[in-house]
């Protein structure tokens, strides 16, 4: 299922906000949002940018360190818009990608993408504010965001379901106050990883 981001979701993709190390070239589908969330989870400032509305020139992406594109056409436009950035093509034929790093469009590429971006971006976004959680909040919410229901989380930690919801609301509010909006448990998972409260390398164990 895909949707046009501009028309249906009203999510702006132009211009690229300042402070972003990585730009994801918009294909106008839900994968754009997922890719941005993944890269933000790696600790990088990231946003989508609509190169279809640009003519040429690198002004809009002049400070971007890496640009991720998912089609050959947009990979070429990214090179024109960001001549100094590292290009990363996902699911693009190697023969069509000239000087880009090419990764297959597969879940296993996430670890490679993290490594490539780690080399390209030497620092995390400067406006990243770490949100502090108590030990109890970390324990309860880790269980919840890693797949348990509210009921299962409550039983695991010997607390009421309303207490689980209270922990969730308080932490979500704290992230919102830090300028990092969280609307659901998947987004909270990403933010907890970004802040180091969950270890990405141990999530699959």
C-alpha positions in Angstrom: 0.0 0.0 0.0 1.4 3.3 -1.0 0.2 6.9 -0.9 1.3 10.2 -2.2 2.9 12.0 0.7 2.2 15.5 -0.5 -1.4 15.0 -1.5 -2.7 12.5 1.1 -0.5 12.8 4.2 0.3 16.5 4.0 3.9 15.8 5.0 6.3 18.4 3.7 9.2 17.1 1.7 10.7 20.4 0.6 12.9 22.2 1.5 15.2 20.1 3.5 15.4 21.3 7.1 18.7 22.7 8.4 20.7 20.4 10.6 20.1 17.3 8.5 23.1 15.1 7.7 21.1 12.7 5.4 18.5 13.4 2.8 16.1 10.7 1.5 15.0 11.5 -2.0 11.2 11.3 -2.0 9.5 8.6 -4.1 6.2 9.8 -2.6 5.3 6.5 -0.9 5.3 5.1 2.7 8.8 3.7 2.3 10.0 7.3 2.4 8.7 7.7 5.9 10.1 4.3 7.0 13.5 5.0 5.6 13.7 8.4 7.4 12.7 6.8 10.6 15.3 4.1 10.2 18.1 6.6 9.6 17.0 8.8 12.5 17.1 5.7 14.6 20.8 5.4 13.7 21.3 8.8 15.3 21.4 11.0 12.2 19.4 14.1 11.3 17.3 13.0 8.3 14.4 14.3 6.2 12.9 13.7 2.8 13.5 16.1 0.0 11.5 16.4 -3.2 14.0 16.7 -6.1 11.2 16.6 -8.6 10.5 20.2 -7.8 14.2 21.3 -8.2 15.8 22.3 -11.4 19.5 22.0 -10.9 22.1 23.2 -8.5 23.3 22.2 -5.0 22.0 25.1 -2.9 19.2 23.2 -1.2 21.5 20.2 -0.3 24.8 22.0 0.0 25.4 20.9 3.6 24.0 17.4 3.3 26.6 14.7 3.9 24.7 11.8 2.3 21.7 11.4 0.0 19.7 8.2 -0.3 17.8 7.4 -3.4 15.7 4.5 -4.6 15.6 5.0 -8.3 18.2 5.7 -11.0 16.5 8.9 -12.1 16.5 10.4 -8.7 20.0 9.2 -8.0 21.1 11.3 -11.0 19.1 14.3 -9.7 20.7 13.9 -6.3 24.2 14.1 -7.8 23.2 17.4 -9.5 21.6 18.8 -6.3 24.3 17.6 -3.9 27.6 17.3 -5.8 29.7 16.9 -2.6 27.5 14.4 -0.8 27.9 10.6 -0.6 25.2 9.0 -2.8 23.6 5.8 -1.7 21.3 3.9 -4.1 19.0 1.3 -2.7 17.7 -1.2 -5.1 19.4 0.5 -8.0 21.4 -1.4 -10.6 25.1 -1.2 -10.0 25.8 -0.3 -13.6 23.4 2.6 -13.4 24.7 4.1 -10.2 28.1 5.6 -11.3 29.8 6.7 -8.1 27.1 5.7 -5.6 27.2 3.1 -2.9 24.7 0.5 -4.0 22.7 -1.6 -1.5 20.1 -4.2 -2.3 16.5 -3.4 -1.4 16.4 -6.0 1.5 16.1 -6.0 5.2 19.7 -7.2 5.6 20.9 -3.9 4.0 20.0 -1.9 7.2 23.2 -2.9 8.9 25.2 -1.9 5.8 23.4 1.4 5.6 24.1 2.2 9.2 27.8 1.5 8.6 28.0 3.6 5.5 26.2 6.5 7.1 28.4 6.2 10.1 31.5 6.8 7.9 29.8 9.6 6.0 28.4 11.5 8.9 30.9 12.1 11.6 28.5 13.5 14.1 24.8 13.3 15.0 22.5 16.2 14.4 23.3 19.1 16.7 19.7 19.6 17.9 19.3 16.0 19.1 18.3 16.2 22.7 18.6 13.0 24.7 15.5 12.3 26.7 16.2 10.8 30.1 14.1 7.9 31.4 14.0 6.3 34.9 15.2 2.7 35.2 11.6 1.6 35.7 10.4 3.5 32.7 13.1 1.9 30.6 12.2 -1.6 31.8 8.5 -1.3 31.3 8.6 0.6 27.9 11.3 -1.7 26.5 9.0 -4.6 27.0 6.1 -2.8 25.5 7.9 -1.3 22.4 9.6 -4.6 21.6 6.3 -6.3 20.8 4.3 -7.0 24.0 0.7 -5.7 24.4 -0.2 -3.4 27.3 -1.8 -6.4 29.0 1.3 -8.6 28.5 3.6 -5.7 29.7 1.6 -5.2 32.8 1.7 -8.9 33.7 5.4 -9.2 33.0 6.2 -6.3 35.4 3.5 -7.0 37.9 1.8 -3.6 37.4 -1.6 -2.5 36.2 -2.4 -1.7 32.6 -3.1 1.9 33.5 0.4 2.1 34.9 1.9 1.0 31.6 -0.2 3.6 29.8 0.9 6.2 32.3 4.6 5.4 31.7 4.0 5.6 27.9 2.1 8.9 28.1 4.8 10.5 30.3 7.7 9.5 28.1 5.9 10.5 24.9 5.2 13.9 26.5 8.9 14.2 27.4 9.9 13.5 23.8 7.4 16.0 22.5 8.8 18.6 24.8 12.3 17.9 23.4 11.0 18.5 19.9 10.9 14.8 19.0 7.2 13.9 18.4 6.2 10.4 19.1 2.7 9.2 18.0 2.9 5.4 18.6 5.0 2.6 20.0 7.0 2.0 16.8 8.1 5.7 16.9 9.0 5.3 20.5 11.1 2.3 19.7 13.1 4.3 17.2 13.6 7.1 19.7 14.7 4.8 22.5 17.2 3.2 20.2 18.5 6.7 19.1 19.0 7.7 22.8 20.8 4.5 23.6 18.1 3.1 25.9 17.9 0.0 23.7 20.8 -1.7 22.0 20.2 -2.1 18.3 22.6 -5.1 18.1 20.6 -7.0 20.6 17.1 -6.4 19.3 16.9 -9.5 17.3 18.2 -11.8 20.0 
